[in-house]
Amino acid sequence: MSERSVSRQRQGKRWYTVLAPEQFDRTEIGETLAAEPEDVVGRTVETTLGELTNDQGQNNTKLTFKITDVGSDAAYTEFVEHELTRDYLRSLVRRGASKIEAVVTVRTTDDYRVRVQPVAFTTKKADRSQEQAIRRIMIDLVEEAADERSFEELIDSVVEGRLSSAVYGEGKEIYPMRRAEVQKLTLEARPAEVAAEEETSADVAD
């Protein structure tokens, strides 16, 4: 495409600097082009934890943010997803060992609904009862974490590795562990959306 064509495409449009939420220090995570500010709202931007923290060792964690508000030249976002890369997860798998997964949907103290997917890797093959016990630990710890934390606090606990460390610490009492991680965390519904769903359910029940 010629420079003239690119220039014509961008006429009447402007660049907006995309910023991470306040809990990530409003770090710049990209730019987006739009003719009108409202065109920017709803777009998603993906980055890595390593890019946010200037730590290349954390590039195996992907973070997705959604633009919710726009200023004169800045676009503000909210957190929507945390996910470990497939390559990193693959590197943790060992033949003859157990990979134990769970999917837990929880509600934080400020009424955000979140889906959390912890995963644990043992040093050798655990038996079925041991795998079930470790899975139960993962589910219980995720539920406890949500019961005690706001949405932002839960995100911090996952991103900083505190939740996975808790799973590792309790899981190794059942069977020797190689690693425990939260492989994915997704925002499913905001407080207003949760309240609307509950209101609808109550109307149907009546």
C-alpha positions in Angstrom: 0.0 0.0 0.0 1.4 3.4 -1.0 2.1 6.2 1.6 -0.6 8.3 -0.1 -3.2 5.5 0.4 -2.2 5.2 4.1 -2.4 8.9 4.5 -5.8 9.0 3.0 -7.0 6.2 5.3 -5.9 8.2 8.3 -7.4 11.5 7.4 -9.9 12.6 10.0 -8.6 10.0 12.5 -6.4 10.3 15.5 -4.2 8.1 17.6 -5.2 7.3 21.2 -2.7 6.1 23.8 -4.0 3.0 25.5 -3.4 2.8 29.2 -3.5 -0.1 31.6 -5.9 0.2 34.7 -4.7 2.1 37.8 -3.7 -1.1 39.5 -1.1 -1.6 36.8 0.1 2.0 37.2 -1.6 3.4 34.1 1.3 1.9 32.0 1.1 2.6 28.3 0.1 -0.7 26.6 -0.4 0.5 23.0 -2.0 2.9 20.6 -5.3 2.7 18.6 -6.6 4.8 15.7 -10.1 6.0 15.4 -12.2 8.8 13.8 -14.4 9.3 16.9 -13.7 8.6 20.6 -16.7 6.3 20.9 -15.2 4.1 18.2 -12.4 3.2 20.6 -14.6 2.0 23.5 -15.0 -1.8 23.5 -11.7 -2.6 21.7 -9.3 -5.0 23.4 -5.6 -4.8 23.8 -3.3 -7.7 24.6 0.1 -7.4 26.2 2.3 -9.5 28.5 3.1 -9.1 32.2 6.7 -8.8 31.2 6.0 -5.8 29.0 4.2 -4.1 31.9 6.9 -4.8 34.5 10.0 -4.7 32.2 10.7 -8.3 33.3 11.3 -10.5 30.3 10.9 -13.6 32.6 7.2 -12.8 32.8 6.5 -12.8 29.1 4.8 -16.2 29.5 1.8 -14.4 31.0 -0.6 -12.7 28.6 -3.0 -10.0 29.9 -6.0 -8.7 28.0 -7.6 -5.3 28.7 -10.8 -3.7 27.3 -11.1 0.0 26.6 -14.0 1.4 28.7 -13.4 5.2 28.5 -11.7 7.8 26.3 -10.1 11.1 27.1 -8.8 13.8 24.8 -5.9 11.6 23.6 -5.9 8.6 26.0 -8.0 5.4 26.2 -8.6 3.9 29.6 -9.0 0.1 30.1 -10.2 -2.5 32.5 -8.7 -6.0 33.1 -10.6 -8.8 31.4 -8.2 -11.8 31.1 -5.0 -13.4 32.4 -3.7 -16.4 30.5 -0.4 -18.4 30.5 1.0 -19.1 27.0 0.6 -22.6 25.6 4.3 -23.0 25.1 4.9 -22.3 28.8 2.2 -24.7 29.9 3.5 -27.4 27.5 7.0 -27.0 29.1 5.6 -28.0 32.5 4.1 -31.3 31.3 6.2 -34.4 32.1 5.6 -38.0 30.9 4.6 -40.2 33.8 3.4 -37.3 36.0 -0.1 -35.9 36.7 -1.6 -32.7 35.3 -4.5 -31.7 37.5 -7.0 -29.0 36.3 -10.1 -27.3 37.6 -12.5 -24.6 36.5 -14.1 -22.5 39.2 -16.6 -19.7 38.8 -16.5 -17.3 41.8 -17.8 -14.0 42.9 -15.6 -11.4 44.5 -16.6 -9.2 47.5 -17.5 -6.4 45.1 -19.7 -8.6 43.0 -17.6 -9.3 40.0 -18.1 -12.8 38.5 -14.8 -14.4 37.5 -13.8 -17.8 36.0 -10.5 -19.1 37.4 -8.7 -22.2 35.9 -5.9 -23.4 38.2 -3.6 -26.2 37.2 -1.1 -28.4 39.2 1.7 -30.6 38.0 3.1 -33.4 40.2 6.6 -34.9 40.1 5.3 -38.4 39.3 2.0 -40.0 38.6 -0.4 -39.5 41.5 -3.3 -42.0 42.0 -6.9 -41.0 41.4 -7.7 -40.2 45.0 -4.6 -37.9 45.3 -5.6 -36.1 42.1 -9.1 -35.6 43.4 -7.7 -34.3 46.8 -5.4 -31.8 45.0 -8.3 -30.7 42.7 -10.4 -30.1 45.8 -7.7 -28.0 47.4 -7.5 -25.9 44.2 -11.2 -25.3 44.1 -11.4 -24.5 47.9 -8.5 -22.0 47.7 -9.9 -20.2 44.7 -13.3 -19.9 46.4 -11.7 -18.7 49.6 -9.6 -16.1 47.7 -12.7 -14.7 46.0 -14.7 -14.7 49.3 -12.0 -12.5 50.9 -11.0 -10.2 48.1 -12.3 -7.5 45.7 -11.9 -8.0 42.0 -8.6 -6.0 41.9 -7.3 -7.8 44.9 -8.0 -11.2 43.3 -6.3 -10.1 40.1 -3.3 -9.0 42.2 -3.2 -12.4 44.0 -3.2 -14.3 40.7 -0.8 -12.0 38.8 1.7 -11.9 41.7 1.6 -15.7 42.1 0.2 -15.7 45.7 -2.8 -17.9 44.8 -0.7 -20.5 42.9 1.9 -20.5 45.8 -1.0 -21.4 48.2 -2.1 -24.2 46.0 1.5 -25.5 45.7 1.9 -25.3 49.5 -1.2 -27.3 50.4 -1.0 -29.6 47.4 2.4 -30.9 48.2 1.1 -32.2 51.5 -1.0 -34.7 49.4 1.6 -35.5 46.8 5.0 -34.0 45.7 4.4 -31.1 43.3 6.5 -29.7 40.5 4.4 -26.6 39.9 1.0 -24.9 40.5 -0.3 -22.1 38.4 -3.4 -20.2 37.5 -3.5 -20.9 33.8 -6.4 -18.6 33.0 -8.6 -16.1 34.7 -11.5 -14.4 32.9 -13.9 -11.6 33.9 -17.3 -13.0 33.2 -19.6 -10.3 34.5 -19.4 -6.9 36.2 -21.5 -6.0 39.3 -24.3 -4.4 37.3 -24.5 -7.4 34.9 -24.6 -9.8 37.8 -27.4 -7.8 39.5 -29.4 -7.7 36.2 -29.0 -11.5 35.9 -30.2 -12.0 39.4 -33.2 -9.7 38.9 -34.2 -11.6 35.8 -33.8 -14.9 37.6 -36.0 -13.7 40.4 -38.7 -12.5 37.9 -38.7 -15.9 36.3 -39.0 -17.7 39.7 -42.0 -15.5 40.6 
